[in-house]
Amino acid sequence: MAREQVTEILAEMVANVLTIAVAPGERVETGDTVVLLESMKMEIPVIAEAPGVVTEVRVSPGDVVQEGDLLVALTRA
């Protein structure tokens, strides 16, 4: 039986969360935008680096995230 792998999508910088593009249970593909951040008046899309199913969204629009904060968790079979 294959074990599920969890992929964590982390913030790469201090930023404000503008929008969340995914919800738990939703399937994403490599390259899909999962969260849109804003830092220094620039919009920064955070993309999935692997396909999977969203198991957790840890942020909400308006949140301020720090470098290394968990944004979204995906499960890959």
Long-range contacts (C-beta under 8 A, 24 or more apart in sequence): 2-77, 4-75, 4-76, 4-77, 5-75, 5-76, 5-77, 6-55, 6-73, 6-74, 6-75, 6-76, 7-48, 7-49, 7-50, 7-52, 7-73, 7-74, 7-75, 7-76, 8-70, 8-72, 8-73, 8-74, 9-34, 9-35, 9-46, 9-48, 9-49, 9-70, 9-71, 9-72, 9-73, 9-74, 10-68, 10-69, 10-70, 10-71, 11-37, 11-46, 11-65, 11-66, 11-67, 11-68, 11-69, 11-71, 12-46, 12-67, 13-37, 13-39, 13-44, 13-67, 14-39, 14-64, 14-65, 14-66, 14-67, 15-39, 15-44, 15-64, 15-65, 16-62, 16-63, 16-64, 16-65, 17-59, 17-60, 17-61, 17-62, 17-63, 17-64, 17-65, 17-71, 18-43, 18-61, 19-61, 20-57, 20-59, 20-60, 20-61, 22-54, 22-57, 22-72, 23-54, 23-57, 24-54, 24-55, 24-56, 24-57, 25-53, 25-54, 26-53, 26-54, 27-51, 27-52, 27-53, 27-54, 28-52, 28-53, 28-54, 28-74, 34-71, 34-72, 35-59, 35-71, 35-72, 37-65, 46-71, 46-72, 48-72, 48-74, 50-74, 50-76, 51-76, 52-76
